Amino acid sequence: MTKSVDAYDVIVVGAGAAGLAAAAQLSRNGKSVCILEARDRVGGRILTVRPRGAAIPLELGAEFIHGESPCVFEQLRLAGDVAIDAAQTRHRAPQPGRLKQSEDLFETMKQRLQRIPKPRADLPFAEFLDKHRRQLSPTVRSFATMLVEGFDAADPMRASAIEILKEWGGGSAADAPTFRPQRGYGALMDSLAGSLDPAKACVQLDSIVNEIRWRRGEVNVSFTRHGEPGQVRASQAVVTLPLAVMQLPALAPGSVLFTPSLPRKQLPLSRLLMGPVVKLVLCFSRPFWAEIEDGKHRDVAFFHAQGAPFPTFWSTLPVRSPVLVAWSGGPKALHLVGRSTDEVLRPALQSIAEIFGKRRDYRRMLEGVYWHDWQSDPYSCGAYSYAGVGAGPARRQLARSVEQTLFFAGEALDEEESSSVGGALNTGQRAALELLQSS
């Protein structure tokens, strides 16, 4: 006896920010929607934990709102949450025997870069810095490299100079206003999932999609759930797979096969890259960084050490807590992926000693370590996207629908707020609107 296949108006592949945003808009407009999610939870690369006794939510994935993202702020309003301004705090970088304010270095870098003509032909960011050695001091070049690796999670030898310079002048640049959702991004995702019309939408977790068979006006999605094969069909689909999953070779473990294939997506896929990040959330018995030098740095949120395995740390200011986040992105992070917790904790503590001094026993003060290896996660294969040399319109091309049947969304596809939750929400809503207009 042939097993019946459930049918919907739309299938949404992925229940991250983009997928939930698309599904919410579609269900509100009367479309029946099936959301297939490989993980046992919603949120995608958002992973908020709140251990017993923790006064604040701990973010193992996305944490900040970079710039005044209209889409994120609107979702916060709908969720009854607010954004905490995390930008009214200062940065410090270690100098011999002391910590020195580093905002002046950031401003110096921006001023120097503004005096240099933008490149007409794209080139790797590292080559751009080397080409302008006379205008940019070694300190500025080193800081710019650290920023590309840390903020963009990018390899300077592969990142597009044109796109990096454009991003640094935009509204979500590293020095833009920075916020956090008060209740954490996880609560925002739960609110978004809760806004789905239960009569029109279903979220099916633990459903690992392996093939999307399509023709104009018809989509059949095959998946595996708890070891059992399944299939759903619809007239249209919104695909929100992370960039690195889309880039997997056909039939590779974890890949999703498109039948027929999507040849016009291959060039833009090759121009975008997935950046690696290792982020440790360290819970200490007390906030020692606020106590050193008689509390001189108690209002400092970010600490930088350019040569350290973990070059950037931040506290939870303006909320005061004994939590410090260790961050390594780009090529440095590649040396830390696939390791055990202790193997990544050792270089993190070494980096802390480099910034705050070697006289304290930081391991003894440590009460908890939380992290998620996004590179080894088969449903993400990396942290977030960045533009490679020659990317140009790649994000826009990747977002383009196919025969009004397959629509695409995700942070890698947004030109204004790429690499962020705001970008994911934007593209999810945009894909849903485009689909509705095509019906």
URRABEL-V240371 format. One record per residue. OMEGA is omega in radians with two decimals (* if undefined). D_CENTER is the distance of its C-alpha to the mean C-alpha in Angstrom with 2 decimals. Layout:
omega: [OMEGA | OMEGA]
d_center: [D_CENTER | D_CENTER]
//
This chain:
omega: [-3.11 | 3.14 | -3.13 | -3.13 | 3.12 | -3.10 | -3.14 | 3.00 | -3.05 | 2.96 | 3.05 | -3.14 | 3.13 | 3.12 | 2.96 | -3.11 | -3.11 | -3.12 | 3.12 | 3.12 | 3.13 | -3.09 | 3.14 | -3.12 | -3.13 | -3.12 | 3.09 | -3.13 | 2.98 | 3.13 | 2.99 | -2.97 | 2.97 | 3.11 | 3.12 | -3.09 | -3.10 | -3.10 | 3.09 | -3.11 | 3.00 | 3.05 | 3.13 | -3.12 | 2.90 | -3.14 | -3.11 | 3.07 | 3.11 | -3.11 | 3.13 | 3.12 | -3.13 | -3.10 | -3.08 | 3.05 | 3.13 | -3.08 | 3.10 | 3.06 | 3.14 | -3.10 | -2.99 | 2.91 | -3.10 | -3.07 | -3.09 | -3.07 | -3.11 | -3.07 | -3.14 | -3.12 | 3.10 | 3.10 | 3.07 | 3.13 | -3.14 | -3.14 | -3.10 | -3.14 | 3.13 | 3.09 | 3.06 | -3.14 | -3.14 | -3.04 | -3.10 | -3.13 | -2.98 | 3.12 | 3.05 | 3.03 | -3.09 | 2.98 | -3.12 | 3.05 | -3.10 | 3.04 | -3.08 | 3.12 | -3.05 | 3.12 | -3.13 | 3.10 | 3.10 | -3.14 | 3.10 | 3.13 | -3.12 | 3.14 | 3.14 | -3.12 | -3.14 | -3.14 | -3.10 | 3.12 | 3.11 | -3.13 | 3.10 | 3.08 | -3.09 | 3.11 | 3.11 | -3.10 | 3.12 | 3.11 | 3.09 | 3.12 | -3.12 | -3.13 | -3.09 | -3.12 | -3.10 | -3.12 | -3.06 | -3.13 | 3.08 | 3.13 | 3.14 | 3.13 | 3.13 | 3.13 | 3.13 | 3.10 | 3.12 | -3.12 | 3.12 | -3.13 | -3.06 | -3.07 | -3.08 | -3.08 | -2.98 | 3.01 | -3.11 | 3.13 | -3.11 | -3.08 | -3.14 | 3.09 | -3.12 | -3.09 | 3.11 | -3.14 | 3.09 | -3.14 | -3.10 | 3.08 | -3.07 | -3.05 | 3.12 | 3.13 | -3.06 | -3.13 | 3.11 | 3.04 | -3.06 | -3.09 | 2.96 | 2.96 | -3.06 | -3.11 | 3.14 | 3.14 | 3.14 | 3.11 | 3.11 | 3.11 | 3.10 | 3.11 | 3.14 | 3.10 | 3.13 | -3.14 | 3.11 | 3.08 | -3.08 | 3.11 | -3.06 | -3.00 | 3.00 | 3.08 | -3.12 | -3.12 | 3.12 | -3.10 | -3.03 | -3.12 | 3.11 | 3.11 | 3.03 | 3.09 | -3.02 | 2.88 | -3.04 | 3.10 | -3.13 | 3.12 | 3.03 | -3.10 | 3.08 | -3.12 | 3.07 | 3.14 | -3.10 | 3.09 | -3.12 | 3.11 | 3.10 | -3.14 | 3.00 | 3.12 | -3.13 | 3.08 | -3.08 | 3.12 | 2.99 | -3.08 | -3.11 | 3.12 | 3.07 | -3.09 | -3.05 | 3.07 | 3.08 | -3.07 | -3.13 | 3.09 | 3.11 | 3.11 | 3.02 | 3.11 | 3.14 | -3.10 | 3.06 | -3.09 | 3.04 | -3.14 | -0.06 | -3.10 | -3.09 | -3.04 | -3.11 | 3.10 | -3.00 | -3.14 | 3.10 | 3.09 | -3.12 | -3.09 | 3.13 | -3.06 | 3.10 | -3.10 | 3.07 | 3.09 | 2.93 | -3.07 | 3.10 | 3.02 | -3.02 | 3.13 | -3.11 | 3.11 | 3.09 | -3.14 | -3.04 | -3.12 | 3.11 | -3.06 | -3.05 | -3.13 | 3.09 | 3.07 | -3.08 | -3.04 | -3.07 | 3.12 | 3.09 | -3.12 | -3.02 | 3.11 | -3.07 | 3.02 | -2.89 | -3.07 | -3.04 | 3.08 | 2.99 | -3.01 | -3.05 | 3.03 | 3.01 | 3.07 | -3.12 | 3.11 | 0.18 | 3.02 | -3.10 | 3.14 | 3.10 | -3.10 | 3.09 | -3.12 | 3.07 | -3.02 | 3.03 | -3.11 | 3.10 | -3.07 | 3.12 | -3.11 | -3.12 | 3.12 | -3.04 | -3.07 | 3.11 | -3.12 | 3.04 | 3.12 | -3.12 | -3.13 | 3.06 | 3.13 | -3.11 | 3.10 | 3.09 | 3.11 | 3.06 | 3.12 | 3.08 | 3.13 | 3.13 | -3.11 | -2.95 | 3.12 | -3.01 | -3.06 | -3.08 | 3.05 | -3.04 | 3.14 | -3.13 | 3.13 | -3.05 | -3.12 | 3.14 | 3.10 | -3.14 | 3.09 | 3.09 | -3.13 | -3.07 | 3.13 | -3.14 | 3.11 | -3.06 | -3.12 | 3.06 | 3.12 | 3.12 | -3.05 | 3.11 | -2.94 | 2.91 | -3.06 | 3.02 | -3.14 | 3.12 | -3.09 | 3.09 | -3.08 | -3.00 | -3.12 | -3.14 | 3.14 | -3.13 | -3.12 | -3.06 | -3.13 | 3.14 | 3.07 | 3.11 | -3.12 | 3.08 | 3.11 | -2.99 | 3.14 | -3.14 | -3.05 | -3.09 | -3.04 | -3.08 | -3.09 | -3.08 | -3.07 | -3.13 | 3.10 | -3.07 | 3.07 | 3.10 | 3.11 | 3.12 | 3.12 | 3.13 | -3.05 | 3.08 | 3.12 | -3.13 | 3.13 | 3.13 | 3.13 | 3.13 | 3.13 | -3.14 | -3.13 | -3.12 | -3.05 | *]
d_center: [44.96 | 41.82 | 38.92 | 37.87 | 34.43 | 32.68 | 32.25 | 29.99 | 29.47 | 25.78 | 23.59 | 19.83 | 18.01 | 15.02 | 14.72 | 11.07 | 10.65 | 11.93 | 14.69 | 15.88 | 16.08 | 18.07 | 20.23 | 21.06 | 22.31 | 24.18 | 25.88 | 26.92 | 28.60 | 30.60 | 28.75 | 28.83 | 25.41 | 24.45 | 20.83 | 20.44 | 17.76 | 17.94 | 16.88 | 19.31 | 17.13 | 15.09 | 11.49 | 9.71 | 6.57 | 7.98 | 10.87 | 13.32 | 16.62 | 19.77 | 22.38 | 25.99 | 27.07 | 23.67 | 24.09 | 20.44 | 17.43 | 15.38 | 11.60 | 10.65 | 6.96 | 5.44 | 8.68 | 9.61 | 10.73 | 11.17 | 14.53 | 16.62 | 14.56 | 17.45 | 15.65 | 13.92 | 17.24 | 19.22 | 17.49 | 18.09 | 21.65 | 22.18 | 20.97 | 23.36 | 20.80 | 20.40 | 18.01 | 18.99 | 19.34 | 17.89 | 18.95 | 22.62 | 22.34 | 23.08 | 21.94 | 24.23 | 24.71 | 27.47 | 30.77 | 33.90 | 34.92 | 32.66 | 29.30 | 29.10 | 27.21 | 24.72 | 24.07 | 27.15 | 25.67 | 22.64 | 25.19 | 27.43 | 24.77 | 24.02 | 27.78 | 28.52 | 25.96 | 27.34 | 30.76 | 29.76 | 30.12 | 27.01 | 27.36 | 28.98 | 27.92 | 24.43 | 24.17 | 21.82 | 20.72 | 22.70 | 25.75 | 25.41 | 25.58 | 28.49 | 30.26 | 30.43 | 31.48 | 34.38 | 32.41 | 29.63 | 30.76 | 29.53 | 27.88 | 25.97 | 24.97 | 23.81 | 21.75 | 20.18 | 19.37 | 17.80 | 15.63 | 14.50 | 13.81 | 12.23 | 10.41 | 9.52 | 9.44 | 12.21 | 15.78 | 18.18 | 20.65 | 18.58 | 16.49 | 18.29 | 20.28 | 20.82 | 17.22 | 16.26 | 19.36 | 18.72 | 15.25 | 16.91 | 19.51 | 17.41 | 16.62 | 13.05 | 14.21 | 14.04 | 17.33 | 16.68 | 17.37 | 14.82 | 14.92 | 13.99 | 15.09 | 18.37 | 18.30 | 14.65 | 11.92 | 13.76 | 16.85 | 15.35 | 14.39 | 17.89 | 19.43 | 17.97 | 19.22 | 22.45 | 22.98 | 23.56 | 27.25 | 28.54 | 31.37 | 29.17 | 25.94 | 25.37 | 22.29 | 23.16 | 21.14 | 21.67 | 22.23 | 21.10 | 21.55 | 23.41 | 25.07 | 24.97 | 28.50 | 29.15 | 31.76 | 32.14 | 32.18 | 31.46 | 28.58 | 29.05 | 26.17 | 27.11 | 25.30 | 26.19 | 26.33 | 27.79 | 29.35 | 31.02 | 30.47 | 29.79 | 29.63 | 29.01 | 29.97 | 29.42 | 30.27 | 26.70 | 23.16 | 19.61 | 17.36 | 13.62 | 13.14 | 10.02 | 11.10 | 12.29 | 14.27 | 15.82 | 16.81 | 18.70 | 22.44 | 24.52 | 25.84 | 23.60 | 22.60 | 19.69 | 20.13 | 20.90 | 24.11 | 24.79 | 28.57 | 29.60 | 26.97 | 25.02 | 26.38 | 25.17 | 21.50 | 22.11 | 22.36 | 19.16 | 17.34 | 19.02 | 17.97 | 14.17 | 12.57 | 9.73 | 9.04 | 9.94 | 9.26 | 11.85 | 11.68 | 14.98 | 16.07 | 19.76 | 22.34 | 25.62 | 29.05 | 29.00 | 26.96 | 28.93 | 26.98 | 28.47 | 31.93 | 32.41 | 34.78 | 36.17 | 32.95 | 32.42 | 28.63 | 28.16 | 26.40 | 24.01 | 20.35 | 18.93 | 20.78 | 20.49 | 22.39 | 21.87 | 23.57 | 22.40 | 20.40 | 17.94 | 18.29 | 16.55 | 17.27 | 17.03 | 19.02 | 18.55 | 20.80 | 22.27 | 22.56 | 24.63 | 23.99 | 24.50 | 20.77 | 19.24 | 15.72 | 15.82 | 13.08 | 13.52 | 11.50 | 12.97 | 16.50 | 17.20 | 14.58 | 16.30 | 19.39 | 17.92 | 16.37 | 18.69 | 20.56 | 22.04 | 21.14 | 24.19 | 23.40 | 20.13 | 21.79 | 24.66 | 22.88 | 20.94 | 24.37 | 25.82 | 23.34 | 24.22 | 27.87 | 27.41 | 26.10 | 28.27 | 31.27 | 32.64 | 35.22 | 33.26 | 32.55 | 28.86 | 28.74 | 31.57 | 29.81 | 26.70 | 26.75 | 23.47 | 20.45 | 17.33 | 14.45 | 12.81 | 12.90 | 9.94 | 11.94 | 15.02 | 13.64 | 15.44 | 13.40 | 10.10 | 11.73 | 8.81 | 5.33 | 4.24 | 7.42 | 10.16 | 13.74 | 16.57 | 20.14 | 21.70 | 18.64 | 20.28 | 20.17 | 18.10 | 15.35 | 18.30 | 20.26 | 17.67 | 17.45 | 21.27 | 22.94 | 25.52 | 29.01 | 27.86 | 27.03 | 23.51 | 20.77 | 17.14 | 13.91 | 10.11 | 7.46 | 9.17 | 12.38 | 12.29 | 14.35 | 14.20 | 10.69 | 8.62 | 5.03 | 5.09 | 6.79 | 9.86 | 9.44 | 9.11 | 12.08 | 13.93 | 14.06 | 15.01 | 17.77 | 18.81 | 19.24 | 21.22 | 23.39 | 24.10 | 25.10 | 27.33 | 28.98 | 29.74 | 31.54]
//
